[in-house]
Amino acid sequence: MDDKKKRTSAEIYDAKKITVLKGLEAVRKTPAMYIGDISSRGLHHLVYEVIDNSIDEAMAGFCTKIQITVHKNNSVTVQDNGRGIPVDLHPTQKRPAVEVVLTTLHAGGKFDRKSYKVSGGLHGVGVSVVNALSEWLEVSVFRNGSIYHQKYERGFPVSKLKKIGSKKETGTQIQFLPDTKVFKRVKFNYDTLLQRIRELAFLNSSVKFIFKDENTGQKDEFHYKGGLVEFVQYLETDRKPLFKNPVYFKAAKEDVDIEIAIQYDDTYAESIFTYVNNIPTIEGGTHLSGFKAALTKSINTYANKNNILKSNDPPLSGEDVREGLTAVISTKVLEPQFEGQTKTKLGNSEVRGIVESVTTEELGNFFEQNPSLLKKIVDKCLLAARAREAAKKARELTRRKSALEGSGLPGKLADCSIRDPQHSEIYLVEGDSAGGSAKQGRDRRFQAILPLKGKILNVEKTRLDKIVSNDEIRTLVTALGTGIGGEEFDPEKVRYHKVIIMTDADVDGAHIRTLLLTFFFRYMLELIQLGRIYIAQPPLYRIMNGKEELYAYDDEEREEILNKIKRSSVNIQRYKGLGEMNPNQLWATTMDPEKRTILQVTIDEAFEADRIFNILMGDKVEPRREFIEKNAKYVQNLDV
């Protein structure tokens, strides 16, 4: 029989099978496509999209104040004093313009380049997506001396736009309640929102931000008139700057606005944060490439011109001139093109040359006028160059040693049999005891185990030459296969697409986890950006209900389990370490992909992560004490 005749009507792929989603239906059908995910990150992204609408008004020169309020019912209000979204009838849609903006994807004043020269928005999808994913949304527009109001439910208007009062001031107020049919948990985190609001305040020096949470009574106000200079000073709060005031310059060239602030300090890592139209470009791009090229060229040129570099000194490399550098680069681009793994890498080729040209000119002027500061910078760069050479020799020695020993892989690595990185994972395990259980309990086909002895080196306080000479770090780098340091590091060569940190749930385990995260953040950041780093979540309690074995991962889950069973016949064991679990238990609770919970490490606010790692792992004790005292009330399961 012909194959076609065998097919049922359900299997035939024809025009009837094509589903057309109208209006905002597509957003509700696949929300993750528009906001990244429907977890806490996506939830908070809704707030950012509404704020970005107000920021566009600020960048256009019409908004100086933005107020954000989290209400007790978990709705959020964002109000600005901009021009107010237009309320007159749209010429083709025959509906009020504000209704078109709130119900149509890619509708707004930013597309004709007349209302807005540049605009932000993390995904460029705007408030229409927020409207679609909200149980309800209310908009109030202050314009033409009147107050206009309209209400929506799950993206659809349930009332007509109407005047409800008068007001001299102009602006827009949007209040929305995220839909519990979309988001599993509607609960906003004050600190998460705070970091993005603070970041926007630094980037928009003309705007005052007022942020409050009615649930906790917390309130913060930000107005950084110094803009990027204050941003760099904030990042340098717990470090020792090389000179008093950051270098700052601002220029416009060929429709690209460029604003840059830089400072050097006594640390060894580089901290460069880049933005395009207020969007964090965590993967960098052409604006970053232009800046780096100009910085390296300018320091070498003027160091030679002022005889700071001697004839026998080699040229300083890009790595050398960026050691201990903190910089913020903010650009405004008419039509930014984004690429990369997370669409946060600027791809406009013309921007590189523009940023390089402006930076070269501005740094040249600064170095001409401040030769003593140039000498301080170059002296630090020379120390970095010597350390780089020492690190190169240490790596070469390691390679020769590995070649003599055979495979080149560490002896204590229990590798997996699958060689395809996409289908393999490695557990970084604390100590030999837990390592032994993990090796016995794992699935040898795709799970590798690397036991780490004690606490690895604190890379926040150490130069690269000392880092590559450290046995535990060298073992880790060799197992991952990426190399380390500058051109040596290649994230595409990672041997496992899941690198899972698995430590005990006590103080020592938390410290080891922080040391490892610091190492990845400072020297393998691209692995975090590619979504390769995870944290295992072993259970904290084992609950025996007769012969039934149950596990709880925190105190709250333990109480939920106990409330469901008879407590009289229950035996509770609190795990202090992974070594207390036998291989079967470790597999069942922490390593079985079908049952385990692992947290993917992400960086939503890179600048705040940079600051916190420096506080926790840097040289200064007082900032660390203040951080611990401030955040102690949020700590759970602390084993002292």
C-alpha positions as CSV (number, residue, x, y, z in Angstrom):
1,M,0.0,0.0,0.0
2,D,1.2,3.5,-0.8
3,D,2.8,5.3,2.3
4,K,0.6,8.3,1.8
5,K,-2.6,6.2,2.1
6,K,-1.3,4.9,5.5
7,R,-1.3,8.3,7.0
8,T,-4.2,9.3,9.2
9,S,-5.8,12.7,9.0
10,A,-4.0,13.7,12.3
11,E,-0.6,13.1,10.6
12,I,-1.2,15.1,7.5
13,Y,0.6,18.5,7.7
14,D,-1.5,21.0,5.7
15,A,-2.8,24.5,6.0
16,K,-5.3,23.4,8.6
17,K,-2.5,22.7,11.0
18,I,-1.2,26.3,10.9
19,T,-2.3,28.2,14.0
20,V,-2.4,31.9,13.8
21,L,-2.1,33.7,17.1
22,K,-3.7,37.1,17.1
23,G,-2.7,40.2,19.0
24,L,-0.9,39.2,22.2
25,E,-2.0,35.6,22.2
26,A,1.5,34.6,21.1
27,V,2.9,36.2,24.2
28,R,0.7,34.2,26.5
29,K,1.3,31.0,24.6
30,T,5.1,31.3,24.7
31,P,6.0,33.9,27.3
32,A,9.6,32.8,27.7
33,M,10.3,33.9,24.1
34,Y,9.5,37.5,25.1
35,I,10.8,37.8,28.7
36,G,13.5,35.1,28.9
37,D,11.7,32.7,31.3
38,I,8.7,32.5,33.6
39,S,10.7,32.2,36.8
40,S,11.8,35.0,39.1
41,R,14.0,36.5,36.4
42,G,11.1,36.8,33.9
43,L,8.8,38.2,36.7
44,H,11.3,41.0,37.5
45,H,11.8,41.7,33.8
46,L,8.2,42.9,33.6
47,V,9.1,45.8,35.9
48,Y,12.2,46.6,33.9
49,E,10.2,46.8,30.7
50,V,7.8,49.4,32.2
51,I,10.7,51.4,33.7
52,D,12.5,51.3,30.3
53,N,9.5,53.1,28.7
54,S,10.0,55.9,31.2
55,I,13.8,55.9,30.6
56,D,13.1,56.4,26.9
57,E,11.4,59.6,27.8
58,A,14.4,60.6,29.9
59,M,16.8,59.9,27.1
60,A,14.6,62.1,24.9
61,G,14.9,64.9,27.5
62,F,11.4,64.9,28.8
63,C,11.5,62.9,32.1
64,T,13.4,63.8,35.3
65,K,11.6,61.6,37.9
66,I,10.6,57.9,38.0
67,Q,8.8,56.4,40.9
68,I,8.5,52.6,41.4
69,T,6.3,51.1,44.1
70,V,5.7,47.4,45.0
71,H,2.3,47.1,46.6
72,K,1.1,44.7,49.3
73,N,-1.0,42.8,46.7
74,N,2.2,42.2,44.7
75,S,1.2,44.7,42.0
76,V,3.7,47.3,40.8
77,T,3.3,50.9,39.9
78,V,5.7,52.8,37.7
79,Q,5.1,56.6,37.3
80,D,7.1,59.2,35.4
81,N,6.8,62.9,34.7
82,G,7.4,62.6,30.9
83,R,5.2,63.8,28.2
84,G,2.6,61.0,28.7
85,I,1.7,58.4,26.1
86,P,-0.4,60.0,23.4
87,V,-4.2,59.6,23.8
88,D,-5.5,60.8,20.5
89,L,-6.8,58.3,17.9
90,H,-4.2,56.5,15.9
91,P,-4.5,57.3,12.2
92,T,-4.7,53.7,10.9
93,Q,-5.8,51.8,14.0
94,K,-8.6,54.1,14.8
95,R,-8.1,53.5,18.5
96,P,-6.4,55.7,21.1
97,A,-2.6,55.6,20.7
98,V,-2.1,54.5,24.3
99,E,-4.3,51.5,23.6
100,V,-2.3,50.6,20.5
101,V,0.9,50.8,22.5
102,L,-0.4,48.5,25.2
103,T,-2.0,45.9,22.9
104,T,0.3,45.7,19.9
105,L,3.8,44.2,19.8
106,H,6.4,46.6,18.4
107,A,4.1,49.6,18.5
108,G,5.5,52.8,19.9
109,G,7.1,56.1,19.3
110,K,10.6,54.7,19.1
111,F,10.3,53.2,15.6
112,D,10.0,56.4,13.5
113,R,13.1,58.0,15.2
114,K,11.3,61.3,15.5
115,S,9.8,60.9,19.0
116,Y,12.9,59.0,20.3
117,K,16.4,59.3,18.8
118,V,17.5,56.2,20.8
119,S,15.6,53.8,23.1
120,G,16.4,51.0,25.4
121,G,14.3,48.1,26.6
122,L,16.1,44.8,27.4
123,H,14.2,42.9,24.7
124,G,12.6,45.7,22.8
125,V,9.1,44.2,23.3
126,G,7.7,46.9,25.5
127,V,4.7,47.3,27.8
128,S,2.4,45.3,25.5
129,V,4.1,42.1,26.7
130,V,3.7,43.2,30.3
131,N,0.1,43.8,29.6
132,A,-0.4,40.4,28.1
133,L,1.2,38.6,31.0
134,S,-0.7,40.6,33.7
135,E,-3.9,39.6,35.4
136,W,-4.8,43.2,35.1
137,L,-3.1,46.5,34.1
138,E,-4.2,50.0,34.6
139,V,-2.8,53.0,32.8
140,S,-3.2,56.6,33.7
141,V,-1.9,59.3,31.3
142,F,-1.4,62.9,32.5
143,R,-1.6,65.0,29.4
144,N,-3.4,68.1,27.9
145,G,-4.3,69.1,31.5
146,S,-6.3,66.0,32.0
147,I,-6.0,62.5,33.5
148,Y,-6.9,59.6,31.1
149,H,-7.5,56.1,32.5
150,Q,-8.0,52.7,31.0
151,K,-8.0,49.1,32.4
152,Y,-6.9,45.8,30.8
153,E,-7.2,42.2,31.8
154,R,-4.7,39.7,30.3
155,G,-3.9,42.1,27.5
156,F,-7.5,43.0,26.5
157,P,-9.1,46.4,27.3
158,V,-12.1,46.0,29.7
159,S,-12.9,49.7,29.7
160,K,-12.6,52.5,27.2
161,L,-10.1,55.3,27.6
162,K,-11.8,58.1,29.5
163,K,-11.1,61.3,31.3
164,I,-11.3,60.9,35.1
165,G,-9.9,64.2,36.3
166,S,-7.6,67.1,35.7
167,K,-3.9,67.6,36.3
168,K,-1.4,70.2,35.2
169,E,1.6,68.0,35.3
170,T,2.4,65.5,32.5
171,G,3.4,61.9,32.7
172,T,2.4,58.2,32.6
173,Q,1.5,55.8,35.4
174,I,1.2,52.1,34.9
175,Q,0.1,49.6,37.6
176,F,0.0,45.9,36.9
177,L,-0.4,42.6,38.6
178,P,1.5,39.7,37.1
179,D,-0.7,36.7,36.1
180,T,-0.5,33.7,38.4
181,K,-1.6,31.6,35.5
182,V,1.8,32.5,33.9
183,F,4.1,32.8,36.8
184,K,4.3,30.1,39.5
185,R,5.2,32.6,42.2
186,V,4.4,36.3,42.1
187,K,6.8,37.7,44.7
188,F,9.1,40.6,44.0
189,N,12.6,40.8,45.5
190,Y,13.5,44.3,46.7
191,D,17.2,43.9,46.3
192,T,16.9,42.4,42.8
193,L,14.8,45.4,41.6
194,L,17.1,47.8,43.6
195,Q,20.2,46.8,41.7
196,R,18.7,47.5,38.2
197,I,17.2,50.8,39.4
198,R,20.5,51.9,40.9
199,E,22.3,50.9,37.7
200,L,19.8,53.0,35.6
201,A,20.3,55.9,38.0
202,F,24.0,55.9,37.4
203,L,23.5,55.7,33.6
204,N,20.9,58.5,33.6
205,S,22.3,61.4,35.7
206,S,19.4,63.7,35.0
207,V,16.8,61.4,36.5
208,K,15.8,60.9,40.2
209,F,14.5,57.5,41.1
210,I,12.2,56.8,44.1
211,F,11.7,53.1,44.9
212,K,9.6,51.7,47.8
213,D,8.1,48.4,48.9
214,E,4.9,48.6,50.9
215,N,5.4,45.0,52.1
216,T,8.6,45.8,54.0
217,G,8.6,49.6,54.3
218,Q,11.9,49.8,52.5
219,K,12.5,52.9,50.5
220,D,15.5,54.2,48.5
221,E,16.1,57.3,46.4
222,F,18.8,57.7,43.8
223,H,19.9,60.7,41.9
224,Y,23.5,60.4,40.8
225,K,24.3,63.8,39.2
226,G,27.9,62.7,38.7
227,G,26.7,59.8,36.5
228,L,29.4,57.4,35.4
229,V,32.0,59.1,37.7
230,E,29.9,58.2,40.7
231,F,29.3,54.7,39.2
232,V,33.0,54.0,39.1
233,Q,33.5,55.4,42.6
234,Y,30.7,53.2,43.8
235,L,32.4,50.1,42.3
236,E,35.7,51.3,43.8
237,T,34.2,51.8,47.3
238,D,36.0,48.9,48.9
239,R,39.2,49.1,46.9
240,K,42.3,51.4,46.9
241,P,42.2,53.7,43.8
242,L,45.4,54.6,42.1
243,F,44.4,58.2,41.8
244,K,41.7,60.4,43.4
245,N,39.2,61.1,40.6
246,P,38.2,58.8,37.8
247,V,39.1,59.7,34.2
248,Y,35.9,60.8,32.5
249,F,35.0,61.9,29.0
250,K,31.9,62.3,26.9
251,A,31.6,62.8,23.2
252,A,29.3,62.4,20.2
253,K,30.5,61.3,16.7
254,E,28.5,60.1,13.7
255,D,25.2,59.7,15.6
256,V,26.9,57.6,18.4
257,D,27.1,59.2,21.9
258,I,30.0,57.9,24.0
259,E,30.4,58.3,27.7
260,I,33.3,56.6,29.6
261,A,34.7,56.7,33.1
262,I,37.8,54.7,34.2
263,Q,39.9,54.2,37.4
264,Y,42.8,51.9,38.4
265,D,43.1,50.3,41.8
266,D,45.4,47.8,43.7
267,T,43.5,44.7,42.7
268,Y,44.4,42.2,39.9
269,A,41.2,41.7,38.1
270,E,39.7,43.9,35.4
271,S,36.1,45.1,35.8
272,I,34.7,46.6,32.7
273,F,30.9,47.2,32.3
274,T,29.4,48.2,29.0
275,Y,26.0,49.5,28.0
276,V,24.1,50.4,24.8
277,N,21.1,52.6,25.3
278,N,21.1,51.5,29.0
279,I,21.1,47.8,28.1
280,P,23.9,45.9,29.9
281,T,26.0,44.2,27.2
282,I,27.5,41.5,29.4
283,E,29.1,39.8,26.4
284,G,30.8,43.1,25.3
285,G,30.9,43.8,21.6
286,T,32.3,46.3,19.2
287,H,32.2,49.2,21.7
288,L,34.3,47.2,24.1
289,S,36.7,46.1,21.4
290,G,37.2,49.8,20.3
291,F,37.8,50.8,23.9
292,K,40.3,48.0,24.6
293,A,42.3,48.8,21.5
294,A,42.5,52.5,22.2
295,L,43.5,51.9,25.8
296,T,46.4,49.6,25.0
297,K,47.6,51.8,22.1
298,S,47.4,55.1,24.1
299,I,49.2,53.8,27.2
300,N,52.0,52.3,25.1
301,T,52.3,55.5,22.9
302,Y,52.5,58.0,25.8
303,A,54.6,55.7,28.0
304,N,57.2,55.7,25.2
305,K,56.8,59.4,24.5
306,N,57.4,60.2,28.2
307,N,60.3,57.7,28.5
308,I,58.4,55.8,31.2
309,L,58.9,52.5,29.2
310,K,62.6,51.7,28.8
311,S,64.1,50.6,25.5
312,N,64.4,47.0,26.8
313,D,60.8,46.9,28.1
314,P,58.5,44.9,25.8
315,P,55.2,46.6,24.7
316,L,52.5,46.3,27.3
317,S,49.7,43.9,26.2
318,G,46.0,44.4,26.5
319,E,46.0,42.1,29.6
320,D,48.7,44.2,31.2
321,V,47.0,47.5,30.8
322,R,43.7,46.2,32.1
323,E,44.9,44.7,35.3
324,G,43.2,46.5,38.2
325,L,41.1,48.6,35.8
326,T,37.5,49.5,36.6
327,A,35.6,51.1,33.7
328,V,32.1,51.9,32.6
329,I,31.3,52.4,28.9
330,S,27.9,53.8,28.0
331,T,27.0,54.3,24.4
332,K,23.8,55.5,22.6
333,V,23.4,54.0,19.2
334,L,20.5,54.7,16.8
335,E,19.9,51.1,15.6
336,P,21.9,48.7,17.8
337,Q,22.3,45.1,16.5
338,F,22.7,42.5,19.1
339,E,24.3,39.0,18.8
340,G,25.9,36.4,21.0
341,Q,24.6,33.6,23.2
342,T,22.3,35.9,25.2
343,K,21.8,38.6,22.6
344,T,23.7,41.0,24.8
345,K,26.7,41.6,22.5
346,L,26.8,44.7,20.3
347,G,27.5,43.8,16.7
348,N,27.5,47.2,14.9
349,S,30.9,47.2,13.2
350,E,31.0,51.0,12.8
351,V,30.8,51.6,16.5
352,R,34.3,50.0,17.1
353,G,36.1,52.6,15.1
354,I,34.1,55.5,16.5
355,V,34.7,54.4,20.2
356,E,38.4,53.7,19.4
357,S,38.9,57.1,17.8
358,V,37.2,59.1,20.6
359,T,38.9,57.1,23.4
360,T,42.4,57.6,21.8
361,E,41.8,61.3,21.5
362,E,40.5,61.8,25.0
363,L,43.1,59.6,26.7
364,G,45.8,61.3,24.8
365,N,44.6,64.7,26.1
366,F,44.5,63.3,29.7
367,F,48.0,61.7,29.6
368,E,49.5,64.9,28.1
369,Q,48.1,66.8,31.0
370,N,48.7,64.2,33.7
371,P,52.1,62.6,33.2
372,S,52.5,61.6,36.8
373,L,49.2,59.6,36.8
374,L,50.3,58.0,33.6
375,K,53.5,56.8,35.3
376,K,51.5,55.3,38.2
377,I,49.4,53.4,35.6
378,V,52.4,52.2,33.7
379,D,54.3,51.1,36.8
380,K,51.3,48.9,37.7
381,C,51.1,47.6,34.1
382,L,54.8,46.6,34.2
383,L,54.2,44.5,37.3
384,A,51.3,42.9,35.5
385,A,53.5,42.2,32.5
386,R,56.2,40.5,34.7
387,A,53.5,38.4,36.4
388,R,52.1,37.4,32.9
389,E,55.5,36.2,31.8
390,A,55.8,34.2,35.0
391,A,52.3,32.7,34.5
392,K,53.3,31.7,30.9
393,K,56.3,29.8,32.2
394,A,54.2,28.1,34.8
395,R,51.7,27.0,32.2
396,E,54.5,25.7,29.9
397,L,56.0,23.7,32.8
398,T,52.6,22.2,33.5
399,R,52.1,21.2,29.9
400,R,55.5,19.5,29.8
401,K,54.8,17.7,33.0
402,S,51.3,16.6,31.7
403,A,52.9,15.3,28.5
404,L,55.4,13.2,30.4
405,E,52.5,11.7,32.6
406,G,50.5,10.6,29.6
407,S,46.9,11.7,29.0
408,G,47.3,15.1,30.6
409,L,44.2,14.7,32.7
410,P,44.5,14.9,36.5
411,G,44.9,11.5,38.3
412,K,42.1,12.1,40.7
413,L,39.6,13.0,38.0
414,A,37.1,10.2,37.5
415,D,36.1,11.0,33.9
416,C,33.0,9.9,32.1
417,S,32.9,7.7,29.0
418,I,31.0,10.1,26.8
419,R,33.3,12.5,25.1
420,D,30.7,14.9,23.7
421,P,30.6,18.0,25.9
422,Q,26.9,18.6,25.2
423,H,26.0,15.3,26.9
424,S,28.5,15.3,29.8
425,E,28.9,17.0,33.1
426,I,31.4,17.3,35.9
427,Y,30.8,17.5,39.6
428,L,33.4,19.6,41.6
429,V,33.1,17.9,45.0
430,E,34.4,19.0,48.3
431,G,36.8,16.4,49.8
432,D,37.7,12.8,49.3
433,S,34.8,11.4,51.4
434,A,32.1,13.0,49.3
435,G,34.1,12.4,46.2
436,G,34.1,8.7,47.0
437,S,30.4,8.6,47.4
438,A,29.9,10.6,44.2
439,K,32.2,8.3,42.2
440,Q,30.3,5.2,43.3
441,G,26.8,6.8,42.9
442,R,27.2,8.5,39.6
443,D,26.3,7.4,36.1
444,R,29.7,6.8,34.6
445,R,28.5,7.3,31.1
446,F,28.1,11.1,31.3
447,Q,29.1,12.2,34.9
448,A,32.7,13.0,35.8
449,I,33.8,13.6,39.4
450,L,36.6,15.9,40.5
451,P,37.3,15.9,44.3
452,L,38.9,19.1,45.4
453,K,41.2,19.1,48.5
454,G,40.3,21.8,51.0
455,K,39.7,25.4,50.1
456,I,41.1,26.6,46.8
457,L,43.2,29.7,46.5
458,N,41.4,33.1,46.9
459,V,41.9,34.5,43.4
460,E,40.6,37.9,44.5
461,K,43.9,38.6,46.3
462,T,46.3,36.9,43.9
463,R,48.0,37.6,40.6
464,L,47.7,35.1,37.7
465,D,51.2,33.8,38.0
466,K,50.5,32.5,41.6
467,I,47.0,31.2,40.5
468,V,48.3,29.0,37.7
469,S,51.0,27.6,40.0
470,N,48.3,26.5,42.6
471,D,47.9,22.7,42.5
472,E,44.1,22.6,43.0
473,I,43.4,25.3,40.4
474,R,45.7,23.7,37.9
475,T,43.9,20.4,38.4
476,L,40.6,22.1,37.9
477,V,41.7,24.0,34.8
478,T,43.2,20.9,33.3
479,A,40.1,18.8,33.9
480,L,37.9,21.5,32.2
481,G,40.3,21.8,29.3
482,T,39.7,25.6,28.7
483,G,43.1,27.0,29.7
484,I,43.3,30.1,31.8
485,G,44.3,33.7,31.4
486,G,43.8,36.0,28.4
487,E,44.4,34.3,25.0
488,E,45.0,31.0,26.8
489,F,41.4,30.8,27.8
490,D,38.9,29.3,25.3
491,P,35.4,28.6,26.7
492,E,34.5,26.6,23.6
493,K,37.1,23.9,24.6
494,V,35.3,23.1,27.9
495,R,35.0,19.4,28.2
496,Y,31.6,19.4,30.0
497,H,28.6,21.6,29.3
498,K,27.5,21.3,32.9
499,V,30.1,22.2,35.6
500,I,28.3,21.5,38.9
501,I,29.7,22.7,42.2
502,M,28.6,20.3,45.0
503,T,29.7,21.3,48.5
504,D,28.4,20.6,52.0
505,A,25.6,22.8,53.4
506,D,27.7,24.1,56.2
507,V,30.0,27.2,56.6
508,D,33.0,25.5,55.1
509,G,31.0,24.3,52.2
510,A,29.6,27.8,51.6
511,H,33.1,29.2,51.7
512,I,34.4,26.7,49.2
513,R,31.5,27.5,46.9
514,T,32.2,31.2,47.1
515,L,35.9,30.6,46.3
516,L,35.0,28.6,43.3
517,L,32.4,31.1,42.1
518,T,34.9,33.9,42.6
519,F,37.4,32.0,40.4
520,F,34.8,31.4,37.6
521,F,33.7,35.0,37.8
522,R,37.2,36.5,37.6
523,Y,38.9,34.0,35.2
524,M,36.2,32.1,33.3
525,L,33.3,34.5,33.1
526,E,32.3,33.3,29.7
527,L,31.4,29.9,31.1
528,I,28.9,31.6,33.4
529,Q,27.6,33.7,30.5
530,L,27.2,30.5,28.4
531,G,25.2,28.9,31.2
532,R,27.8,26.2,32.0
533,I,28.1,26.7,35.8
534,Y,25.6,25.1,38.2
535,I,25.3,24.6,41.9
536,A,24.0,21.3,43.3
537,Q,21.2,21.4,45.8
538,P,21.7,18.4,48.2
539,P,19.0,17.9,50.8
540,L,19.4,19.2,54.3
541,Y,17.1,16.6,56.0
542,R,16.4,12.9,55.7
543,I,13.0,12.1,57.1
544,M,12.1,8.4,57.8
545,N,8.4,7.8,58.1
546,G,8.4,4.2,59.0
547,K,10.0,2.6,56.0
548,E,9.3,5.6,53.7
549,E,12.3,7.8,53.0
550,L,11.7,11.4,52.4
551,Y,14.0,14.4,51.8
552,A,13.7,18.1,52.6
553,Y,15.9,20.7,51.0
554,D,15.2,23.5,53.5
555,D,13.4,24.1,56.8
556,E,10.2,25.2,55.0
557,E,10.0,21.9,53.0
558,R,10.7,19.9,56.2
559,E,7.7,21.5,57.9
560,E,5.5,20.9,54.8
561,I,6.4,17.2,54.9
562,L,5.9,16.9,58.7
563,N,2.5,18.5,58.4
564,K,1.4,15.8,56.0
565,I,2.6,12.8,58.0
566,K,2.2,11.5,61.6
567,R,5.1,13.0,63.5
568,S,5.1,10.3,66.2
569,S,6.7,7.7,64.0
570,V,9.2,10.0,62.3
571,N,12.9,10.0,62.5
572,I,14.7,13.2,61.2
573,Q,18.4,13.3,60.2
574,R,20.1,16.6,59.5
575,Y,22.9,16.2,57.0
576,K,26.1,18.1,57.9
577,G,28.0,16.9,54.9
578,L,27.7,15.0,51.6
579,G,30.0,12.3,53.1
580,E,27.1,11.3,55.4
581,M,25.1,10.1,52.4
582,N,25.7,6.7,50.9
583,P,26.2,6.5,47.1
584,N,22.6,5.5,46.5
585,Q,21.2,8.4,48.5
586,L,23.6,10.9,46.8
587,W,22.4,9.7,43.4
588,A,18.7,9.7,44.3
589,T,18.7,13.2,45.9
590,T,21.4,15.2,44.2
591,M,22.8,13.6,41.0
592,D,19.9,11.9,39.2
593,P,18.9,14.3,36.4
594,E,15.3,13.0,36.7
595,K,15.0,14.0,40.3
596,R,17.7,16.5,41.3
597,T,17.5,20.3,41.6
598,I,20.5,22.2,40.3
599,L,20.7,26.0,40.1
600,Q,22.2,27.6,37.1
601,V,24.6,30.5,37.9
602,T,23.6,33.6,36.1
603,I,24.7,37.3,36.3
604,D,21.8,39.7,36.0
605,E,23.7,42.5,37.5
606,A,27.4,42.0,36.7
607,F,28.5,45.3,38.4
608,E,26.9,44.3,41.7
609,A,28.4,40.8,41.5
610,D,31.8,42.4,40.9
611,R,31.4,44.6,44.0
612,I,30.1,41.7,46.2
613,F,32.9,39.4,45.3
614,N,35.4,42.1,46.1
615,I,33.7,42.7,49.5
616,L,33.6,39.0,50.4
617,M,37.0,38.0,49.1
618,G,39.0,41.2,49.0
619,D,41.6,42.5,51.5
620,K,39.4,44.9,53.5
621,V,37.8,43.5,56.6
622,E,35.4,46.3,57.5
623,P,33.3,46.2,54.3
624,R,33.0,42.4,54.7
625,R,31.9,42.7,58.3
626,E,29.3,45.4,57.3
627,F,28.0,43.1,54.5
628,I,27.6,40.1,56.8
629,E,25.9,42.1,59.5
630,K,23.5,43.6,57.0
631,N,22.6,40.3,55.4
632,A,22.8,37.9,58.3
633,K,19.0,38.0,58.8
634,Y,18.5,36.5,55.3
635,V,20.8,33.5,55.9
636,Q,19.1,30.1,56.3
637,N,20.6,26.7,57.3
638,L,23.7,28.2,58.7
639,D,25.6,25.4,60.5
640,V,27.7,27.0,63.2
